[in-house]
């Protein structure tokens, strides 16, 4: 908490500790300090003693708490308070059920507290802590602070932990972090410090402070390694793997998982070891090692069931289901069923973190591999809502990036355009933007492309590719750049080079995408033999028929090749089938772009003339782009219609 935001005289939190501003910190002039001291010392001694105790409680204080902490009887206490009121040092606060007072200026309690010697101040804080503990036993934070100021570190630690645990349970993550940091400064037991590091790392991770969280996990791993605690060590290793991925470094995450499994080789089955197995399997997945991921995830499920580790079981169901769908597109329905099971179990047991992740991945499978966009956006939105409820800002923004992706595909460009700047601003406020930051930047590039700003889209995507290649994560950047390059008929060789560099990721993340991108780029370049070879590979790898959304990409490539080879009947069939598929599954933007391409193919077939079908296709495409919020495309089509003029018949 910034000191500038805290009224003088009240305690503030900084660098993991509670503090009360001193007179020097508040830059009080000497004359003002002396005036305050003079006013206080002219009061009767009982009044001065009551004011010292009140100053310890804060600028505002309750009569009930003050009475409990004071050693005066009730009549003497009332006399002291009235004396302070007559001297205009304190005033009664109106409103509320409890009788409360406030110092008339924030500098007064600060000055009074500064004038109390250490031993006496500690005694006053002890009395304040005991009183609050009796009157307001749930005010853990205040009790902890006063016990700490009293030098009672064991009691202070106890209450900081209670405050932190309560805040963490309520997903009040910034508050929980403050309390755990204060507790960490007081703890002297290594087992307790190791446990506390995990509590702190969790709430830091929820706030997107992944690098800080990772440091805590790694420190905890060392402590538990020295203490011989294999179970908690495994759990911390698992969390470190996830934190590395969330920080945008999947390679480091995999290395940490493999190191952890090696260090724990021979350890008995446990919930912690199952957790580490899962996170390592998930890291393999994100490093495009799907076969190895599937194997370790099946081991995870077996151990999670053996050790009754429900949360790990849910996580493993989600990751395994997603892995199956990606590695074996023909079995996407099986993967969906596993994720459906995870959603229902998470909902039944009240596990929002696991439910949100399951819903997000369910949306991915439904859209990409089952070609059903009807529920996808709803899944992503619900995942984001759940993440917000748990205070997981980075997860929320990651899921919102997927909402944007779905909206772009279905042509709701204005929805994305209105919200994306806010999302991009929010992600920059995270200590480590990580995966959410990269996902939203890709959305930004795609929005430029869908809006018709092709040069800007190419420039941004190139920049994102350079950034992503450091971590080996260039799948989305490559797809975006290649598609824009084909449309713009620019930078084709650069796009082919990107595709080659990203070939491993493309092959694993979306089988067939590698060949389809190559085919379209070779067509744009005029290498039709290479294009035909790439399309034949798609059919071979897909078992004779493309799966899910790859049907639309395949249809587009087939149509473009047919046009390049002047196979007009084949081109018309391919365009008609692709437009029908895009319309059926809700790919509104892509359908409008295909309508335009189809019209241009008909013009080529007619050797520059424009059959009546051309105007029909172009008018529909123009109307769709206008409605979707893509005026640049609409204007280009309008210009094309004007150019064709009388050629349309």
C-alpha positions as CSV (number, residue, x, y, z in Angstrom):
1,X,0.0,0.0,0.0
2,X,1.5,3.4,-1.0
3,X,2.1,5.7,2.0
4,X,0.7,8.6,0.0
5,X,-2.7,6.9,-0.1
6,X,-2.8,6.5,3.7
7,X,-4.0,9.3,5.9
8,X,-1.3,10.5,8.3
9,X,-1.4,8.9,11.7
10,X,-2.8,5.5,10.4
11,X,-0.6,2.5,10.0
12,X,0.5,1.5,6.5
13,X,1.9,-1.6,5.0
14,X,5.2,-1.6,3.1
15,X,7.9,-4.1,2.3
16,X,6.0,-6.9,4.1
17,X,5.6,-5.0,7.4
18,X,3.1,-2.7,9.1
19,X,4.4,0.7,10.0
20,X,3.1,3.9,11.6
21,X,4.3,7.1,10.0
22,X,6.7,9.0,12.2
23,X,6.6,12.8,12.4
24,X,9.6,13.0,10.2
25,X,8.0,10.8,7.5
26,X,5.0,13.1,7.5
27,X,7.3,16.1,7.2
28,X,5.7,17.9,10.1
29,X,7.3,21.4,10.8
30,X,9.0,21.7,14.2
31,X,6.6,24.5,15.2
32,X,3.6,22.3,14.6
33,X,5.1,19.4,16.5
34,X,5.9,21.6,19.5
35,X,2.4,23.0,19.5
36,X,0.8,19.6,19.6
37,X,3.1,18.4,22.4
38,X,2.3,21.6,24.4
39,X,-1.4,21.1,24.0
40,X,-1.1,17.4,25.2
41,X,1.2,18.1,28.2
42,X,-1.1,20.8,29.5
43,X,-3.8,18.2,30.0
44,X,-4.2,16.2,33.2
45,X,-2.0,13.0,33.5
46,X,-5.0,10.6,33.3
47,X,-6.1,12.3,30.1
48,X,-2.6,12.1,28.7
49,X,-2.5,8.3,29.5
50,X,-5.8,7.7,27.8
51,X,-4.6,9.6,24.7
52,X,-1.4,7.6,24.6
53,X,-3.5,4.4,24.5
54,X,-6.0,5.9,22.0
55,X,-3.1,6.9,19.7
56,X,-1.9,3.3,19.7
57,X,-5.3,2.2,18.6
58,X,-5.3,4.6,15.7
59,X,-6.8,7.9,14.6
60,X,-10.3,6.5,15.1
61,X,-11.0,4.3,18.0
62,X,-14.0,2.6,19.6
63,X,-15.0,3.5,23.2
64,X,-15.6,-0.2,24.0
65,X,-12.1,-1.2,22.9
66,X,-10.5,1.7,24.7
67,X,-12.4,0.9,27.9
68,X,-11.3,-2.7,27.8
69,X,-7.7,-1.8,27.3
70,X,-7.6,1.1,29.8
71,X,-6.7,0.6,33.5
72,X,-9.0,3.4,34.5
73,X,-12.5,2.8,35.9
74,X,-15.4,3.9,33.7
75,X,-16.0,7.3,35.5
76,X,-12.3,8.2,35.3
77,X,-12.2,7.2,31.6
78,X,-15.2,9.3,30.7
79,X,-13.7,12.3,32.6
80,X,-10.4,11.9,30.6
81,X,-12.3,11.7,27.3
82,X,-14.4,14.8,28.1
83,X,-11.2,16.6,29.0
84,X,-9.7,15.7,25.7
85,X,-12.8,16.8,23.9
86,X,-12.8,20.2,25.7
87,X,-9.2,20.7,24.6
88,X,-10.3,19.9,21.0
89,X,-7.9,17.0,20.7
90,X,-10.6,14.4,20.0
91,X,-14.2,14.5,18.9
92,X,-17.1,12.0,19.0
93,X,-18.0,10.3,15.7
94,X,-21.7,10.3,14.9
95,X,-23.5,7.5,13.2
96,X,-23.3,3.7,13.6
97,X,-24.2,1.6,16.6
98,X,-20.9,1.8,18.4
99,X,-19.6,4.9,20.2
100,X,-16.4,6.0,18.6
101,X,-14.0,8.9,18.7
102,X,-11.5,10.4,16.4
103,X,-8.5,12.6,16.8
104,X,-9.3,16.0,15.3
105,X,-6.2,15.8,13.1
106,X,-4.1,12.9,11.8
107,X,-0.9,14.5,13.2
108,X,-2.0,14.3,16.8
109,X,-2.0,10.5,17.3
110,X,1.3,10.3,15.4
111,X,2.9,12.9,17.6
112,X,1.5,11.3,20.8
113,X,2.7,7.8,19.8
114,X,6.2,9.2,18.9
115,X,6.5,10.6,22.4
116,X,6.0,7.3,24.2
117,X,9.2,5.4,25.1
118,X,9.7,1.9,23.8
119,X,8.8,-0.2,26.9
120,X,5.7,1.8,27.7
121,X,4.6,1.7,24.0
122,X,5.0,-2.1,23.9
123,X,2.9,-2.3,27.1
124,X,0.2,-0.2,25.5
125,X,0.2,-2.3,22.3
126,X,-0.2,-5.4,24.5
127,X,-3.2,-4.0,26.2
128,X,-4.7,-3.0,22.8
129,X,-4.1,-6.4,21.4
130,X,-5.7,-8.1,24.4
131,X,-8.7,-5.8,24.3
132,X,-9.3,-6.2,20.6
133,X,-9.0,-10.0,21.0
134,X,-11.8,-9.9,23.6
135,X,-14.0,-7.3,21.9
136,X,-13.4,-8.1,18.2
137,X,-11.9,-11.6,18.2
138,X,-12.2,-11.8,14.4
139,X,-10.1,-8.7,13.7
140,X,-7.0,-10.8,13.2
141,X,-5.1,-8.1,11.3
142,X,-5.3,-5.5,14.1
143,X,-4.6,-8.1,16.8
144,X,-1.5,-9.3,14.8
145,X,-0.2,-5.8,14.4
146,X,-0.5,-4.8,18.0
147,X,1.0,-8.1,19.2
148,X,3.9,-7.5,16.9
149,X,4.4,-3.9,18.2
150,X,4.3,-5.3,21.7
151,X,7.1,-7.7,20.9
152,X,4.9,-10.8,21.1
153,X,6.1,-12.3,17.9
154,X,4.6,-15.8,18.4
155,X,1.1,-14.3,19.0
156,X,1.6,-11.9,16.1
157,X,2.6,-14.7,13.8
158,X,-0.5,-16.7,14.8
159,X,-2.9,-13.9,13.9
160,X,-1.2,-12.9,10.7
161,X,-1.5,-16.5,9.6
162,X,-5.2,-16.5,10.6
163,X,-5.7,-13.2,8.7
164,X,-3.9,-14.5,5.6
165,X,-5.7,-17.9,5.5
166,X,-9.1,-16.2,5.9
167,X,-8.3,-13.7,3.1
168,X,-6.9,-16.5,0.8
169,X,-10.0,-18.6,1.4
170,X,-12.2,-15.6,0.3
171,X,-9.9,-15.0,-2.7
172,X,-8.9,-11.6,-1.3
173,X,-5.5,-12.2,-2.7
174,X,-3.8,-8.8,-2.2
175,X,-4.8,-8.8,1.5
176,X,-3.7,-12.4,1.9
177,X,-0.3,-11.6,0.4
178,X,0.2,-8.7,2.8
179,X,-0.6,-10.9,5.8
180,X,1.6,-13.8,4.7
181,X,4.5,-11.4,4.0
182,X,4.2,-10.0,7.5
183,X,4.0,-13.6,8.9
184,X,7.1,-14.6,6.9
185,X,9.1,-11.9,8.5
186,X,8.3,-13.3,11.9
187,X,8.6,-17.1,11.4
188,X,11.7,-18.8,12.7
189,X,10.8,-22.5,12.2
190,X,12.0,-24.0,8.9
191,X,8.9,-26.4,8.6
192,X,6.6,-23.5,9.3
193,X,8.5,-21.2,6.9
194,X,8.3,-23.9,4.2
195,X,4.6,-24.2,4.6
196,X,4.1,-20.4,4.6
197,X,6.0,-20.0,1.4
198,X,3.4,-22.2,-0.3
199,X,0.5,-20.1,1.0
200,X,2.2,-16.9,-0.1
201,X,3.1,-18.3,-3.6
202,X,-0.4,-19.3,-4.2
203,X,-2.0,-15.9,-3.6
204,X,0.9,-14.2,-5.6
205,X,0.2,-16.6,-8.5
206,X,-3.5,-15.7,-8.5
207,X,-2.5,-12.1,-8.9
208,X,-0.3,-12.8,-11.9
209,X,2.9,-12.4,-9.9
210,X,4.3,-15.6,-11.4
211,X,8.0,-14.9,-11.1
212,X,7.6,-14.0,-7.5
213,X,5.5,-17.1,-6.9
214,X,8.1,-19.2,-8.7
215,X,10.8,-17.9,-6.4
216,X,8.7,-18.9,-3.3
217,X,8.0,-22.4,-4.7
218,X,11.7,-23.0,-5.4
219,X,12.7,-21.8,-2.0
220,X,10.1,-24.1,-0.5
221,X,11.4,-27.0,-2.6
222,X,14.9,-26.6,-1.1
223,X,13.6,-26.4,2.4
224,X,11.4,-29.5,2.1
225,X,14.3,-31.3,0.3
226,X,16.5,-30.6,3.4
227,X,13.7,-31.6,5.8
228,X,13.0,-34.8,3.9
229,X,9.4,-33.9,3.2
230,X,8.8,-35.7,-0.1
231,X,5.0,-35.1,-0.3
232,X,5.1,-31.3,0.1
233,X,8.3,-31.1,-2.0
234,X,6.4,-32.9,-4.9
235,X,3.5,-30.4,-4.5
236,X,5.8,-27.4,-4.6
237,X,7.6,-28.9,-7.7
238,X,4.2,-29.2,-9.4
239,X,3.3,-25.6,-8.6
240,X,6.7,-24.4,-9.8
241,X,6.1,-26.1,-13.2
242,X,2.7,-24.4,-13.5
243,X,4.1,-21.0,-12.5
244,X,6.8,-21.2,-15.1
245,X,4.2,-21.8,-17.8
246,X,2.0,-19.0,-16.5
247,X,5.1,-16.7,-16.7
248,X,5.4,-17.6,-20.4
249,X,8.3,-20.1,-20.2
250,X,6.9,-23.6,-21.0
251,X,10.4,-25.0,-21.6
252,X,11.5,-24.0,-18.1
253,X,8.3,-25.6,-16.8
254,X,9.1,-28.9,-18.4
255,X,12.7,-28.8,-17.2
256,X,11.5,-28.2,-13.6
257,X,9.0,-31.0,-13.8
258,X,11.6,-33.5,-15.1
259,X,14.1,-32.4,-12.4
260,X,11.4,-32.8,-9.7
261,X,10.5,-36.4,-10.9
262,X,14.1,-37.3,-11.0
263,X,14.7,-36.0,-7.5
264,X,11.7,-37.9,-6.2
265,X,12.4,-41.1,-8.0
266,X,11.3,-44.1,-5.9
267,X,9.0,-41.9,-3.7
268,X,5.7,-43.6,-2.7
269,X,2.5,-42.8,-4.4
270,X,0.9,-39.6,-3.0
271,X,-1.3,-36.8,-3.9
272,X,1.7,-34.5,-4.3
273,X,3.5,-36.9,-6.6
274,X,0.3,-37.3,-8.7
275,X,0.2,-33.5,-8.9
276,X,3.8,-33.3,-10.1
277,X,3.1,-36.1,-12.7
278,X,0.2,-34.1,-14.0
279,X,2.1,-30.8,-14.3
280,X,4.9,-32.5,-16.0
281,X,2.5,-34.2,-18.4
282,X,0.9,-30.8,-19.0
283,X,4.3,-29.3,-19.6
284,X,5.0,-32.0,-22.2
285,X,1.7,-31.1,-23.9
286,X,2.7,-27.4,-24.1
287,X,6.1,-28.4,-25.5
288,X,4.3,-30.3,-28.3
289,X,5.4,-33.8,-27.0
290,X,1.9,-35.2,-27.1
291,X,2.8,-39.0,-27.1
292,X,4.9,-38.6,-23.9
293,X,2.2,-36.3,-22.4
294,X,-0.6,-38.9,-22.9
295,X,1.5,-41.6,-21.3
296,X,2.3,-39.7,-18.2
297,X,-1.2,-38.3,-17.9
298,X,-2.7,-41.8,-17.8
299,X,-0.2,-42.6,-15.0
300,X,-1.4,-39.5,-13.2
301,X,-5.1,-40.5,-13.4
302,X,-4.3,-43.9,-11.9
303,X,-2.3,-42.4,-9.0
304,X,-4.8,-39.6,-8.4
305,X,-7.6,-42.2,-8.0
306,X,-5.3,-44.4,-5.8
307,X,-4.5,-41.5,-3.5
308,X,-8.0,-39.9,-3.7
309,X,-6.5,-36.6,-5.0
310,X,-9.7,-35.1,-6.5
311,X,-8.2,-31.9,-7.7
312,X,-5.4,-33.6,-9.4
313,X,-7.8,-36.1,-11.0
314,X,-9.9,-33.2,-12.4
315,X,-6.8,-31.4,-13.8
316,X,-5.6,-34.7,-15.3
317,X,-9.0,-35.3,-17.0
318,X,-8.9,-31.9,-18.6
319,X,-5.3,-32.2,-19.8
320,X,-5.7,-35.8,-21.0
321,X,-8.9,-35.0,-22.8
322,X,-7.3,-32.1,-24.6
323,X,-4.2,-34.1,-25.5
324,X,-6.3,-36.9,-27.0
325,X,-8.3,-34.5,-29.1
326,X,-5.2,-32.8,-30.5
327,X,-3.1,-36.0,-31.0
328,X,-6.0,-38.0,-32.4
329,X,-8.5,-35.7,-33.9
330,X,-10.7,-38.6,-34.9
331,X,-11.1,-39.3,-31.2
332,X,-12.0,-35.8,-30.2
333,X,-15.3,-36.9,-28.9
334,X,-13.5,-39.2,-26.4
335,X,-11.4,-36.2,-25.3
336,X,-14.6,-34.1,-24.9
337,X,-16.2,-36.7,-22.7
338,X,-13.2,-36.6,-20.3
339,X,-13.4,-32.9,-20.0
340,X,-17.2,-33.0,-19.6
341,X,-16.6,-35.3,-16.6
342,X,-14.2,-32.8,-15.1
343,X,-16.7,-30.0,-15.5
344,X,-19.4,-31.8,-13.7
345,X,-17.1,-33.0,-10.9
346,X,-15.7,-29.6,-10.4
347,X,-19.1,-28.0,-10.2
348,X,-20.4,-30.7,-7.8
349,X,-17.4,-30.2,-5.4
350,X,-17.2,-26.4,-5.7
351,X,-13.8,-26.2,-7.4
352,X,-13.9,-23.0,-9.5
353,X,-10.3,-23.1,-10.6
354,X,-10.7,-26.6,-12.1
355,X,-14.1,-25.8,-13.5
356,X,-12.9,-22.7,-15.3
357,X,-10.0,-24.5,-16.9
358,X,-12.2,-27.4,-17.9
359,X,-14.7,-25.1,-19.6
360,X,-12.0,-23.2,-21.4
361,X,-10.6,-26.5,-22.9
362,X,-14.0,-27.8,-23.6
363,X,-14.6,-24.7,-25.7
364,X,-11.3,-25.4,-27.6
365,X,-12.3,-29.0,-28.4
366,X,-15.9,-28.1,-29.4
367,X,-14.7,-25.4,-31.8
368,X,-11.5,-26.7,-33.3
369,X,-12.1,-30.5,-33.5
370,X,-15.9,-30.9,-33.4
371,X,-16.7,-27.8,-35.4
372,X,-19.4,-26.7,-33.1
373,X,-19.3,-23.0,-32.2
374,X,-22.8,-22.9,-30.7
375,X,-21.6,-23.1,-27.1
376,X,-17.9,-22.2,-27.4
377,X,-18.1,-18.5,-26.5
378,X,-20.4,-19.2,-23.5
379,X,-17.8,-21.7,-22.2
380,X,-15.0,-19.2,-22.4
381,X,-17.1,-16.4,-20.8
382,X,-18.1,-18.7,-17.9
383,X,-14.5,-19.7,-17.4
384,X,-13.5,-16.0,-17.3
385,X,-16.2,-15.3,-14.7
386,X,-15.0,-18.2,-12.5
387,X,-11.4,-17.0,-12.7
388,X,-12.5,-13.5,-11.7
389,X,-14.4,-14.9,-8.7
390,X,-11.1,-16.5,-7.5
391,X,-9.1,-13.4,-8.1
392,X,-7.0,-15.1,-10.8
393,X,-6.5,-12.1,-13.1
394,X,-4.1,-13.7,-15.5
395,X,-6.4,-16.7,-16.0
396,X,-9.4,-14.4,-16.5
397,X,-7.5,-12.5,-19.2
398,X,-6.3,-15.7,-20.9
399,X,-9.9,-17.0,-21.1
400,X,-11.1,-13.6,-22.3
401,X,-8.5,-13.8,-25.1
402,X,-10.3,-17.0,-26.2
403,X,-13.6,-15.2,-26.0
404,X,-12.1,-12.7,-28.4
405,X,-10.9,-15.4,-30.7
406,X,-14.3,-17.0,-30.9
407,X,-15.9,-13.6,-31.5
408,X,-13.5,-12.8,-34.4
409,X,-14.3,-16.1,-36.1
410,X,-18.0,-15.5,-35.8
411,X,-17.6,-11.9,-37.1
412,X,-18.3,-10.0,-33.9
413,X,-15.5,-7.6,-34.6
414,X,-17.0,-4.6,-32.8
415,X,-17.3,-6.6,-29.5
416,X,-13.6,-7.3,-29.7
417,X,-12.7,-3.8,-30.8
418,X,-14.6,-2.3,-27.9
419,X,-13.1,-4.5,-25.2
420,X,-9.6,-5.4,-26.4
421,X,-7.9,-2.1,-25.4
422,X,-9.1,-2.6,-21.8
423,X,-7.9,-6.2,-21.8
424,X,-4.5,-5.2,-23.1
425,X,-4.2,-2.5,-20.5
426,X,-5.3,-4.9,-17.7
427,X,-2.7,-7.5,-18.7
428,X,0.1,-4.9,-18.5
429,X,-0.8,-4.3,-14.9
430,X,0.1,-7.9,-14.1
431,X,3.5,-8.5,-12.7
432,X,4.1,-11.1,-15.4
433,X,1.7,-11.0,-18.4
434,X,2.9,-14.4,-19.5
435,X,0.6,-16.6,-21.6
436,X,-2.3,-14.1,-21.2
437,X,-0.2,-11.3,-22.6
438,X,0.9,-13.3,-25.6
439,X,-2.7,-14.5,-26.3
440,X,-4.1,-11.0,-26.3
441,X,-1.4,-9.7,-28.5
442,X,-2.2,-12.4,-31.0
443,X,-5.8,-11.3,-30.8
444,X,-4.7,-7.8,-31.5
445,X,-2.9,-8.9,-34.7
446,X,-5.9,-11.0,-35.8
447,X,-8.2,-8.0,-35.2
448,X,-6.0,-5.9,-37.5
449,X,-6.2,-8.7,-40.2
450,X,-10.0,-9.1,-39.8
451,X,-10.4,-5.4,-40.1
452,X,-8.5,-5.3,-43.3
453,X,-5.3,-3.6,-41.9
454,X,-3.0,-6.2,-43.5
455,X,0.3,-4.3,-43.3
456,X,-0.2,-3.6,-39.6
457,X,-1.2,-7.2,-39.0
458,X,2.0,-8.5,-40.7
459,X,4.2,-6.1,-38.8
460,X,2.7,-6.9,-35.4
461,X,2.7,-10.7,-36.1
462,X,6.3,-10.6,-37.2
463,X,7.2,-8.9,-33.9
464,X,5.3,-11.5,-31.9
465,X,7.0,-14.3,-33.8
466,X,10.4,-12.9,-32.9
467,X,9.4,-12.7,-29.3
468,X,7.9,-16.1,-29.2
469,X,10.7,-18.0,-30.8
470,X,12.8,-17.5,-27.7
471,X,10.4,-19.8,-25.9
472,X,9.6,-22.0,-28.9
473,X,6.0,-20.9,-28.9
474,X,5.3,-19.6,-32.4
475,X,2.2,-21.6,-33.4
476,X,-0.4,-18.9,-33.5
477,X,2.0,-16.3,-34.8
478,X,2.9,-18.5,-37.7
479,X,-0.7,-19.3,-38.7
480,X,-1.7,-15.6,-38.5
481,X,1.3,-14.4,-40.5
482,X,0.9,-17.1,-43.2
483,X,-2.8,-16.4,-43.7
484,X,-2.3,-12.7,-44.0
485,X,0.7,-13.2,-46.4
486,X,-1.5,-15.3,-48.7
487,X,-4.3,-12.7,-48.7
488,X,-1.9,-9.8,-49.2
489,X,0.3,-11.7,-51.7
490,X,3.3,-10.4,-49.9
491,X,6.2,-11.9,-47.9
492,X,5.4,-15.4,-49.1
493,X,9.0,-16.7,-48.7
494,X,9.2,-15.2,-45.2
495,X,6.0,-16.9,-44.3
496,X,7.3,-20.3,-45.7
497,X,10.4,-19.8,-43.6
498,X,8.3,-19.3,-40.5
499,X,6.2,-22.4,-41.3
500,X,9.4,-24.5,-41.6
501,X,10.7,-23.2,-38.3
502,X,7.4,-23.8,-36.6
503,X,6.7,-27.1,-38.3
504,X,7.1,-29.3,-35.2
505,X,4.6,-27.2,-33.2
506,X,2.2,-26.9,-36.2
507,X,2.3,-30.7,-36.7
508,X,1.5,-31.4,-33.0
509,X,-0.9,-28.7,-32.1
510,X,-3.1,-29.0,-35.2
511,X,-2.4,-31.9,-37.5
512,X,-2.8,-30.9,-41.1
513,X,-2.3,-27.2,-40.5
514,X,1.4,-27.4,-41.5
515,X,0.5,-28.9,-44.8
516,X,-2.5,-26.6,-45.4
517,X,-0.4,-23.5,-44.8
518,X,2.3,-24.8,-47.1
519,X,-0.2,-25.6,-49.8
520,X,-1.7,-22.1,-49.7
521,X,1.7,-20.4,-49.6
522,X,3.0,-22.5,-52.6
523,X,-0.2,-21.7,-54.5
524,X,0.4,-18.0,-53.9
525,X,4.0,-18.4,-55.1
526,X,3.0,-20.4,-58.1
527,X,4.6,-23.7,-57.0
528,X,1.6,-25.9,-57.8
529,X,3.3,-29.2,-57.7
530,X,4.5,-28.5,-54.1
531,X,0.9,-27.3,-53.3
532,X,-0.7,-30.5,-54.6
533,X,1.8,-32.7,-52.7
534,X,1.0,-30.8,-49.4
535,X,-2.8,-31.3,-50.0
536,X,-2.3,-35.0,-50.6
537,X,-0.4,-35.2,-47.3
538,X,-3.4,-33.7,-45.5
539,X,-5.7,-36.4,-46.8
540,X,-3.2,-39.1,-45.9
541,X,-2.6,-37.8,-42.4
542,X,-6.4,-37.3,-41.7
543,X,-7.3,-40.8,-42.8
544,X,-9.1,-39.6,-45.9
545,X,-11.1,-36.7,-44.6
546,X,-10.1,-33.5,-42.7
547,X,-11.5,-33.2,-39.2
548,X,-13.2,-30.2,-37.5
549,X,-12.3,-26.7,-38.6
550,X,-9.6,-28.0,-40.8
551,X,-12.4,-28.8,-43.3
552,X,-12.8,-25.1,-43.9
553,X,-9.0,-24.6,-44.3
554,X,-8.8,-27.6,-46.6
555,X,-11.7,-26.5,-48.7
556,X,-10.2,-23.0,-49.2
557,X,-6.8,-24.5,-50.3
558,X,-8.5,-26.9,-52.7
559,X,-10.4,-24.1,-54.3
560,X,-7.3,-21.9,-54.6
561,X,-5.4,-24.7,-56.2
562,X,-8.2,-25.5,-58.6
563,X,-8.3,-21.8,-59.7
564,X,-4.5,-21.7,-60.2
565,X,-4.8,-24.9,-62.4
566,X,-7.9,-23.5,-64.2
567,X,-10.0,-26.4,-63.0
568,X,-13.1,-24.3,-62.9
569,X,-15.7,-27.0,-62.1
570,X,-13.6,-28.2,-59.2
571,X,-13.1,-24.6,-58.0
572,X,-16.9,-23.9,-58.1
573,X,-17.6,-27.1,-56.1
574,X,-14.9,-26.4,-53.5
575,X,-16.0,-22.8,-53.0
576,X,-19.7,-23.9,-52.7
577,X,-18.9,-26.6,-50.2
578,X,-16.6,-24.4,-48.2
579,X,-19.1,-21.5,-48.0
580,X,-21.8,-24.0,-46.9
581,X,-19.6,-25.4,-44.2
582,X,-18.6,-22.0,-42.9
583,X,-22.2,-20.9,-42.8
584,X,-23.3,-24.0,-41.0
585,X,-20.7,-23.8,-38.2
586,X,-20.9,-20.0,-37.8
587,X,-17.6,-18.8,-39.3
588,X,-19.2,-15.6,-40.5
589,X,-16.1,-13.6,-41.2
590,X,-14.4,-16.4,-43.1
591,X,-17.5,-17.1,-45.1
592,X,-17.6,-13.5,-46.2
593,X,-14.0,-13.6,-47.3
594,X,-14.6,-16.9,-49.2
595,X,-17.6,-15.3,-51.0
596,X,-15.3,-12.6,-52.3
597,X,-12.6,-15.1,-53.4
598,X,-15.3,-17.1,-55.1
599,X,-16.4,-14.1,-57.1
600,X,-12.8,-13.3,-58.2
601,X,-12.5,-17.0,-59.3
602,X,-15.6,-16.6,-61.5
603,X,-14.2,-13.5,-63.0
604,X,-11.0,-15.3,-63.9
605,X,-12.9,-18.2,-65.3
606,X,-14.8,-15.7,-67.5
607,X,-11.5,-14.1,-68.6
608,X,-12.3,-10.7,-67.0
609,X,-16.0,-10.7,-67.5
610,X,-18.4,-10.8,-64.6
611,X,-21.3,-13.1,-64.7
612,X,-24.4,-12.2,-62.7
613,X,-23.3,-14.6,-59.9
614,X,-20.4,-12.3,-59.3
615,X,-22.5,-9.3,-58.3
616,X,-24.6,-11.6,-56.0
617,X,-21.5,-12.9,-54.2
618,X,-19.8,-9.5,-53.9
619,X,-23.0,-7.8,-52.7
620,X,-23.5,-10.4,-50.0
621,X,-19.9,-10.3,-48.9
622,X,-20.0,-6.5,-48.8
623,X,-23.2,-6.5,-46.7
624,X,-21.6,-9.0,-44.3
625,X,-18.4,-7.1,-43.8
626,X,-20.4,-3.9,-43.2
627,X,-22.6,-5.6,-40.6
628,X,-19.5,-7.2,-38.9
629,X,-17.6,-4.0,-38.5
630,X,-15.1,-4.4,-41.2
631,X,-15.6,-1.3,-43.4
632,X,-12.2,-1.5,-45.1
633,X,-13.3,-4.8,-46.7
634,X,-16.7,-3.4,-47.5
635,X,-15.2,-0.4,-49.2
636,X,-12.8,-2.6,-51.2
637,X,-15.6,-4.7,-52.5
638,X,-17.6,-1.6,-53.3
639,X,-14.7,-0.3,-55.3
640,X,-14.4,-3.7,-57.1
641,X,-18.1,-3.6,-58.0
642,X,-17.7,-0.1,-59.4
643,X,-14.6,-1.2,-61.3
644,X,-16.5,-4.1,-62.9
645,X,-19.3,-1.7,-63.8
646,X,-21.1,-2.7,-67.0
647,X,-19.1,-6.0,-67.0
648,X,-21.7,-7.4,-64.6
649,X,-24.6,-8.8,-66.5
